[in-house]
Amino acid sequence: MSRRIIPIIDKRHLPEVEKQEDGAGEVEVEALYASSKKIYVRAVKGLFSSWRIAFVILTQCIYYGLLWVPWNDRQAVLFDLVSRKFYIFGLVLWPQDVIYLTLLLLISALSLFLFTAVAGRLFCGYACPQTVYTEIFMWIEQKIEGDHVARLRLDSSPWTARKIRLKLTKHFLWLLIAGWTGFTFVGYFTPVSTLISEIKNFSLGGWEAFWLCFYSFATWGNAGFMREQVCKYMCPYARFQSVMFDSDTLIVSYDAARGEPRGSRAKKTDYQAAGLGSCVDCNICVQVCPTGIDIRQGLQYECIGCGACIDACDDVMDKMHYPKGLIRYATERALLTQTKTRESLWQHLFRSRVLIYTALLLVLCGAFAASLFYRATFRADIMRDRGALTREVAGGFIENVYRLNVMNTSEKPLTLSVSVKGMNTLMLPKEQRTLHLAPLSNQQIPVKLRAQAEAASEGSHPIQFTFESVEEGRSVKREEKAIFIMPKL
């Protein structure tokens, strides 16, 4: 009798494969991928749990709240893609300000490198949107369906009126939060007053409707269903974080020297005399982990550094009257050398890599702040009119035509005096010696300069336009170079 090995993706397909291969001899089925099991996370309380709750509240107050903060008759934060302006409180960024976006990206990248080198995946564990919304959705799930055991029993039980009611209530609240999250996201790109009006009148634009539905659906799907799968398989940070770790990176660690050999025991047992370690093998650290890993097996890329296992283990250690810290934030070097003093730990944390990242980050932050402080609210570009480089006009004058591209990047009107110097008898028309610029305006103004024909020799001559504010309390001055061409007469 022949023997065949048939690879399948999921063992749930086993009956179907056996039916197809009936009578074909001995069949051995091997699954290529293990089907994932739903994780029923156990609730935990403690220091790090409180920190996670605090960051959930903080991040959502910022995300949902900024949308409704008024500023100069508009919302404080608005990324208006249609008019190509980004409003961030009193700062207005134009397409020409792409350098600020570059600096922000560099600062964000260096911050990621620095925090990861110091303390691993802190962002993932406390401030990542996936973590934050998963915490919110899990809290709703726990309040409606009960603790992890009750949820497990509910999912394994047959469908009843109670089960349908609980599931519908949970998903209704999930969709409510997801929809509000999607609305808020779109509200940062379309003024929220306009967005509300469009929704009321069923006149929502195509792209607005798409992103509202897409972001709402992504929030509902990622936080409600995929959860740890996003962190394990979709997030690129989990894959390349290892290159930023070293033996002095502060990570969630299990102290195997103290905890092993693990084993259950009575509370009054002298575990040291019994040859046991501090770990009672209760598996609560696994039950509270949002990604379902066992931290006792060492550092794993799935670990998001949330510290839930630390809270759970410390609670067990308290009940057993053992010292806390069996699972704690520690470095690999500290675990190997059993270093427990804070002074030694800080010495290892402030190493050359961290100091270099910090220095670069401070330089970039300083450059960013300085560039914003000295940022000009008025810009001017001078271009010659190519259709009429130079010409002779009545009265024996030579005329050159220019186009002034002037921009007022502030939210206040601007009045400027315009003057030109560099040649004798150079004249600027009286009506063009003053410019009135509306707030956040960009104008193109034709300017005609005249000089007497005998004022200079044939060829090009350097000149200079000077723009200066005339209002009290505003110091705006800009000088731009140009050339004046004298033709051959």
C-alpha positions as CSV (number, residue, x, y, z in Angstrom):
1,M,0.0,0.0,0.0
2,S,1.4,3.4,-1.0
3,R,2.0,6.1,1.5
4,R,1.5,9.8,0.7
5,I,2.1,13.1,2.6
6,I,-0.4,15.8,1.8
7,P,0.4,19.3,3.0
8,I,-2.7,21.4,3.9
9,I,-3.0,25.0,5.2
10,D,-5.4,24.2,8.1
11,K,-6.3,21.0,9.8
12,R,-9.9,22.0,9.6
13,H,-9.7,20.9,6.0
14,L,-8.7,17.4,7.1
15,P,-12.1,15.6,6.6
16,E,-12.4,17.1,3.1
17,V,-8.9,15.9,2.2
18,E,-9.5,12.4,3.6
19,K,-12.7,12.1,1.6
20,Q,-10.9,13.1,-1.6
21,E,-8.0,10.7,-1.0
22,D,-10.2,7.7,0.1
23,G,-8.8,4.5,-1.3
24,A,-5.5,6.1,-2.4
25,G,-3.5,4.3,0.2
26,E,-2.0,5.4,3.5
27,V,-2.3,9.2,3.7
28,E,-0.4,11.4,6.2
29,V,-1.6,15.0,6.5
30,E,0.8,17.7,7.5
31,A,-0.4,21.3,8.3
32,L,1.8,24.0,6.9
33,Y,0.4,26.7,9.2
34,A,-1.1,26.3,12.6
35,S,-4.5,27.9,12.9
36,S,-4.5,30.8,15.3
37,K,-6.6,30.6,18.5
38,K,-8.6,33.4,19.9
39,I,-6.9,34.9,23.0
40,Y,-9.1,35.6,25.9
41,V,-7.1,38.2,27.8
42,R,-7.4,38.2,31.6
43,A,-7.9,41.5,33.2
44,V,-5.1,42.8,35.4
45,K,-4.5,45.7,37.8
46,G,-1.3,47.3,38.8
47,L,1.2,50.1,38.1
48,F,1.7,49.4,34.4
49,S,-2.0,48.8,33.9
50,S,-2.6,52.2,35.4
51,W,0.0,53.7,33.0
52,R,-1.7,52.1,30.0
53,I,-5.1,53.5,31.1
54,A,-3.5,56.9,31.5
55,F,-2.1,56.8,28.0
56,V,-5.4,55.7,26.6
57,I,-7.1,58.6,28.2
58,L,-4.3,61.1,27.2
59,T,-4.1,60.0,23.6
60,Q,-7.8,60.0,23.0
61,C,-8.3,63.4,24.7
62,I,-5.8,64.7,22.2
63,Y,-7.1,62.9,19.2
64,Y,-10.8,63.6,19.8
65,G,-10.4,66.9,21.6
66,L,-8.1,68.9,19.2
67,L,-10.8,68.7,16.5
68,W,-13.1,71.0,18.5
69,V,-10.6,73.6,19.7
70,P,-11.3,76.9,18.0
71,W,-8.5,79.2,16.8
72,N,-8.8,82.4,14.8
73,D,-12.3,81.5,13.6
74,R,-11.3,78.0,12.5
75,Q,-10.4,74.7,14.2
76,A,-7.0,74.7,15.8
77,V,-5.6,71.8,13.8
78,L,-6.7,71.4,10.2
79,F,-4.8,69.8,7.2
80,D,-6.6,71.5,4.4
81,L,-5.4,69.6,1.3
82,V,-7.8,71.4,-1.1
83,S,-6.2,74.8,-0.3
84,R,-2.8,73.2,0.4
85,K,-2.5,74.7,3.8
86,F,-1.8,73.0,7.2
87,Y,-3.1,74.8,10.2
88,I,-1.5,73.9,13.6
89,F,-2.8,76.5,16.1
90,G,-1.1,79.7,15.1
91,L,1.3,78.1,12.6
92,V,0.2,77.9,9.0
93,L,2.4,75.7,6.7
94,W,2.4,76.0,2.9
95,P,3.7,73.5,0.3
96,Q,7.0,75.5,0.3
97,D,7.4,74.5,4.0
98,V,8.1,70.9,3.2
99,I,11.4,71.2,5.1
100,Y,9.4,71.2,8.3
101,L,7.8,67.9,7.4
102,T,11.3,66.5,6.7
103,L,12.5,67.7,10.1
104,L,9.5,66.2,11.8
105,L,10.0,62.8,10.1
106,L,13.7,62.8,11.1
107,I,12.8,63.7,14.7
108,S,10.2,61.0,14.8
109,A,12.7,58.4,13.4
110,L,15.4,59.4,15.9
111,S,12.9,59.4,18.7
112,L,11.9,55.8,17.8
113,F,15.5,54.7,17.7
114,L,16.3,56.4,21.0
115,F,13.3,55.0,22.9
116,T,13.8,51.5,21.4
117,A,17.5,51.5,22.3
118,V,16.7,52.6,25.9
119,A,13.5,50.7,26.7
120,G,12.3,48.5,23.8
121,R,8.8,48.8,22.4
122,L,7.5,51.5,24.8
123,F,5.4,53.1,22.0
124,C,3.8,49.7,21.1
125,G,2.9,48.9,24.7
126,Y,1.4,52.3,25.7
127,A,0.7,54.7,22.9
128,C,0.3,52.8,19.6
129,P,-3.2,53.3,18.1
130,Q,-3.6,49.5,17.8
131,T,-2.8,49.0,21.5
132,V,-5.0,51.9,22.6
133,Y,-8.1,50.9,20.6
134,T,-7.6,47.3,21.5
135,E,-7.6,48.3,25.2
136,I,-10.8,50.3,24.6
137,F,-12.6,47.5,22.8
138,M,-11.4,44.8,25.3
139,W,-12.8,47.0,28.2
140,I,-16.2,47.2,26.5
141,E,-16.1,43.4,25.8
142,Q,-15.3,42.7,29.4
143,K,-18.1,45.0,30.8
144,I,-20.7,43.3,28.5
145,E,-19.6,39.7,28.3
146,G,-17.7,39.2,31.6
147,D,-14.1,38.1,32.5
148,H,-12.0,35.9,30.3
149,V,-13.6,32.7,31.6
150,A,-17.1,34.0,31.0
151,R,-16.2,35.1,27.4
152,L,-14.7,31.7,26.7
153,R,-17.8,30.0,27.9
154,L,-20.1,32.4,26.0
155,D,-18.2,31.8,22.7
156,S,-18.3,28.0,23.1
157,S,-22.0,27.9,24.0
158,P,-24.8,27.5,21.5
159,W,-26.5,30.6,20.1
160,T,-29.3,31.8,22.4
161,A,-31.3,35.0,22.8
162,R,-28.9,36.1,25.6
163,K,-25.8,35.5,23.5
164,I,-27.2,37.3,20.5
165,R,-28.2,40.3,22.7
166,L,-24.7,40.5,24.2
167,K,-22.9,40.2,20.9
168,L,-25.1,42.8,19.2
169,T,-24.6,45.2,22.1
170,K,-20.9,44.8,22.0
171,H,-20.6,45.3,18.3
172,F,-23.0,48.2,18.4
173,L,-20.7,50.0,20.9
174,W,-17.6,48.9,18.9
175,L,-19.1,50.4,15.7
176,L,-20.1,53.5,17.5
177,I,-16.6,54.2,18.7
178,A,-15.1,53.1,15.3
179,G,-17.5,55.5,13.4
180,W,-16.6,58.4,15.7
181,T,-12.9,57.6,15.2
182,G,-13.4,57.7,11.4
183,F,-15.4,60.9,11.6
184,T,-12.6,62.5,13.7
185,F,-10.0,61.4,11.3
186,V,-11.7,62.9,8.3
187,G,-12.5,66.0,10.4
188,Y,-8.8,66.8,10.5
189,F,-8.7,67.2,6.7
190,T,-12.2,68.6,6.1
191,P,-13.4,71.4,8.4
192,V,-15.6,69.7,11.0
193,S,-18.4,72.2,10.5
194,T,-18.5,71.5,6.8
195,L,-18.3,67.7,7.4
196,I,-21.3,67.8,9.8
197,S,-23.3,69.8,7.3
198,E,-22.4,67.4,4.5
199,I,-23.4,64.4,6.5
200,K,-26.7,66.0,7.5
201,N,-27.5,66.9,3.9
202,F,-26.3,63.6,2.5
203,S,-23.8,65.5,0.3
204,L,-20.6,63.9,1.5
205,G,-17.8,63.9,-1.1
206,G,-16.5,60.6,-2.5
207,W,-13.1,60.7,-0.9
208,E,-14.5,61.9,2.4
209,A,-17.1,59.0,2.4
210,F,-14.4,56.5,1.5
211,W,-12.0,57.5,4.3
212,L,-14.7,57.7,6.9
213,C,-15.9,54.2,6.1
214,F,-12.4,52.8,5.6
215,Y,-11.0,54.2,8.8
216,S,-14.1,53.2,10.8
217,F,-13.9,49.7,9.3
218,A,-10.2,49.4,10.0
219,T,-10.6,50.4,13.6
220,W,-13.5,48.0,14.1
221,G,-11.6,45.1,12.4
222,N,-8.2,45.7,13.9
223,A,-9.2,46.4,17.4
224,G,-12.2,44.1,17.6
225,F,-11.0,41.0,15.7
226,M,-7.4,41.0,14.5
227,R,-5.9,42.5,17.7
228,E,-2.6,40.7,18.3
229,Q,-2.4,39.5,14.7
230,V,-1.7,43.1,13.7
231,C,1.3,43.2,16.1
232,K,2.6,39.8,15.1
233,Y,2.2,39.8,11.3
234,M,1.3,43.2,10.0
235,C,3.4,45.7,12.0
236,P,6.9,46.1,10.5
237,Y,8.3,47.4,13.7
238,A,8.1,44.0,15.3
239,R,10.3,42.6,12.5
240,F,13.1,45.1,12.6
241,Q,13.2,46.0,16.3
242,S,15.8,43.3,17.0
243,V,18.4,45.4,15.1
244,M,17.9,48.3,17.6
245,F,18.1,46.1,20.7
246,D,21.3,45.2,22.5
247,S,22.3,43.6,25.8
248,D,21.7,47.0,27.6
249,T,18.2,47.6,26.3
250,L,15.6,47.7,29.1
251,I,12.9,45.1,28.3
252,V,10.3,43.0,30.0
253,S,12.3,40.0,31.3
254,Y,11.7,36.9,33.4
255,D,14.4,36.2,36.0
256,A,15.1,32.6,35.2
257,A,17.9,32.4,37.8
258,R,15.4,33.2,40.5
259,G,12.3,31.6,39.1
260,E,13.5,28.2,38.0
261,P,12.8,25.4,38.6
262,R,9.2,26.4,38.6
263,G,6.4,24.4,40.1
264,S,3.2,24.6,42.0
265,R,3.3,24.5,45.8
266,A,1.3,25.4,48.9
267,K,1.6,28.9,50.2
268,K,3.3,27.7,53.4
269,T,5.8,25.5,51.6
270,D,9.5,26.4,52.0
271,Y,10.1,26.4,48.3
272,Q,13.9,26.8,48.6
273,A,14.1,23.7,50.8
274,A,12.0,21.9,48.3
275,G,14.4,22.9,45.5
276,L,11.9,25.1,43.7
277,G,12.3,28.6,42.3
278,S,9.9,31.6,42.9
279,C,7.7,30.8,39.9
280,V,4.6,28.9,41.0
281,D,3.8,28.1,37.4
282,C,0.3,29.7,37.6
283,N,0.4,30.8,33.9
284,I,-1.3,34.1,34.8
285,C,1.5,36.0,33.1
286,V,0.4,34.2,29.9
287,Q,-3.3,34.8,30.5
288,V,-2.9,38.5,30.8
289,C,-0.6,38.9,27.8
290,P,-2.4,40.6,24.9
291,T,-0.3,38.8,22.3
292,G,-0.5,35.4,24.1
293,I,3.2,34.7,24.6
294,D,5.0,33.2,27.6
295,I,7.6,35.7,28.8
296,R,9.3,32.9,30.6
297,Q,10.6,31.6,27.3
298,G,12.7,34.7,26.9
299,L,12.4,37.8,24.7
300,Q,10.1,37.3,21.6
301,Y,9.3,39.7,18.8
302,E,5.6,39.4,19.7
303,C,6.2,41.1,23.0
304,I,5.0,44.7,22.9
305,G,6.5,45.7,26.3
306,C,3.1,46.6,27.9
307,G,4.1,45.2,31.3
308,A,0.9,43.3,31.9
309,C,2.8,40.2,32.9
310,I,4.8,42.3,35.5
311,D,1.6,43.4,37.2
312,A,0.2,39.9,37.2
313,C,3.4,38.3,38.6
314,D,3.8,41.0,41.2
315,D,0.3,40.3,42.4
316,V,1.0,36.6,42.7
317,M,4.3,37.3,44.5
318,D,2.4,39.5,47.0
319,K,-0.1,36.7,47.7
320,M,2.7,34.2,48.2
321,H,4.7,36.7,50.3
322,Y,7.7,36.5,47.9
323,P,9.7,39.5,46.8
324,K,8.4,41.2,43.7
325,G,10.3,41.5,40.5
326,L,10.4,37.9,39.2
327,I,9.2,39.5,36.0
328,R,10.4,43.1,35.6
329,Y,11.9,45.7,33.3
330,A,15.6,44.7,33.1
331,T,18.4,44.5,30.7
332,E,19.9,41.2,29.4
333,R,23.3,42.2,31.0
334,A,21.7,42.9,34.3
335,L,20.0,39.5,34.3
336,L,23.2,37.7,33.5
337,T,25.2,39.5,36.1
338,Q,22.3,39.7,38.6
339,T,22.8,43.5,38.8
340,K,20.1,45.0,40.9
341,T,21.4,48.4,41.9
342,R,19.8,51.4,40.1
343,E,23.2,53.1,39.7
344,S,24.6,50.3,37.7
345,L,21.5,50.0,35.6
346,W,21.6,53.7,34.7
347,Q,25.2,53.5,33.8
348,H,24.5,50.8,31.3
349,L,21.5,52.7,29.9
350,F,23.5,55.9,29.2
351,R,25.8,54.3,26.7
352,S,27.4,55.7,23.5
353,R,24.5,54.8,21.2
354,V,21.9,56.4,23.5
355,L,24.1,59.5,23.9
356,I,24.6,59.9,20.2
357,Y,20.8,59.5,19.5
358,T,20.1,62.0,22.2
359,A,22.6,64.6,20.9
360,L,21.3,64.3,17.3
361,L,17.7,64.5,18.5
362,L,18.5,67.7,20.5
363,V,20.2,69.3,17.5
364,L,17.3,68.5,15.2
365,C,14.7,69.8,17.8
366,G,16.7,72.9,18.2
367,A,17.0,73.5,14.5
368,F,13.2,72.9,14.1
369,A,12.4,75.3,16.9
370,A,14.8,78.0,15.6
371,S,13.5,77.7,12.0
372,L,9.9,78.2,13.3
373,F,10.9,81.1,15.4
374,Y,12.7,82.9,12.5
375,R,10.2,81.8,9.9
376,A,9.4,84.7,7.6
377,T,5.7,85.6,7.3
378,F,6.3,87.3,4.0
379,R,7.9,85.8,0.9
380,A,8.7,87.4,-2.5
381,D,10.0,86.0,-5.8
382,I,10.8,88.3,-8.7
383,M,10.7,87.0,-12.3
384,R,11.3,88.9,-15.5
385,D,8.5,89.0,-18.0
386,R,9.9,86.9,-20.9
387,G,7.5,88.3,-23.4
388,A,9.0,91.8,-23.1
389,L,12.5,91.8,-21.6
390,T,13.1,95.5,-22.4
391,R,11.6,98.1,-24.5
392,E,11.8,101.9,-25.3
393,V,8.7,103.9,-24.3
394,A,7.7,107.5,-24.8
395,G,9.7,110.2,-23.1
396,G,13.1,108.6,-23.8
397,F,12.7,105.9,-21.1
398,I,13.7,102.2,-21.1
399,E,11.1,100.0,-19.5
400,N,11.6,96.5,-18.0
401,V,8.6,94.4,-16.9
402,Y,8.7,92.0,-13.9
403,R,6.3,89.7,-12.2
404,L,6.3,89.7,-8.4
405,N,5.1,86.6,-6.7
406,V,4.3,87.8,-3.1
407,M,2.9,85.6,-0.3
408,N,1.5,86.5,3.1
409,T,1.8,83.4,5.2
410,S,0.3,84.9,8.4
411,E,-3.4,85.2,9.4
412,K,-3.2,89.0,9.5
413,P,-3.4,91.5,6.6
414,L,0.0,93.0,5.6
415,T,0.8,96.4,4.1
416,L,4.2,96.8,2.5
417,S,6.2,99.7,1.0
418,V,8.1,98.8,-2.1
419,S,11.3,100.5,-3.2
420,V,14.0,99.8,-5.9
421,K,17.6,100.9,-6.0
422,G,20.7,100.1,-8.0
423,M,20.5,102.5,-11.0
424,N,20.2,106.3,-11.5
425,T,16.8,107.6,-12.5
426,L,15.2,104.2,-11.8
427,M,11.5,104.8,-11.3
428,L,8.7,102.7,-9.8
429,P,5.1,103.7,-10.6
430,K,3.5,105.4,-7.5
431,E,0.5,103.1,-7.4
432,Q,2.9,100.1,-7.1
433,R,5.0,101.5,-4.2
434,T,2.5,100.1,-1.7
435,L,1.2,96.5,-1.5
436,H,-1.8,95.4,0.4
437,L,-1.8,91.6,1.1
438,A,-4.8,89.8,2.5
439,P,-4.3,87.1,5.2
440,L,-2.9,83.8,3.9
441,S,-2.8,85.2,0.3
442,N,-0.6,84.5,-2.7
443,Q,-0.6,87.1,-5.4
444,Q,1.2,87.7,-8.7
445,I,1.6,91.4,-9.5
446,P,3.1,92.9,-12.7
447,V,5.6,95.7,-12.1
448,K,7.0,98.1,-14.7
449,L,10.4,99.8,-14.0
450,R,11.6,102.7,-16.0
451,A,15.0,104.4,-16.4
452,Q,16.2,107.1,-18.7
453,A,18.0,105.8,-21.8
454,E,21.2,107.6,-21.0
455,A,21.3,106.6,-17.3
456,A,23.4,103.5,-17.9
457,S,25.4,101.7,-20.5
458,E,24.1,98.9,-22.6
459,G,23.7,95.5,-20.9
460,S,22.3,94.1,-17.6
461,H,22.6,96.0,-14.4
462,P,21.9,94.6,-10.9
463,I,19.1,96.2,-8.9
464,Q,17.4,95.4,-5.6
465,F,13.7,95.4,-4.6
466,T,13.1,96.2,-0.9
467,F,9.8,95.2,0.8
468,E,9.1,96.7,4.3
469,S,6.1,96.7,6.5
470,V,4.5,100.0,7.3
471,E,2.3,98.9,10.3
472,E,3.4,99.6,13.8
473,G,4.5,96.6,15.8
474,R,5.3,94.4,12.8
475,S,8.9,94.0,11.6
476,V,8.9,92.6,8.1
477,K,11.7,93.4,5.7
478,R,12.9,91.5,2.7
479,E,15.3,92.3,-0.1
480,E,15.3,90.6,-3.5
481,K,17.8,91.0,-6.3
482,A,17.0,91.4,-10.0
483,I,18.6,92.8,-13.1
484,F,17.6,95.7,-15.4
485,I,18.5,95.4,-19.0
486,M,19.5,98.4,-21.1
487,P,19.2,97.7,-24.9
488,K,21.5,98.8,-27.6
489,L,20.3,102.1,-28.9
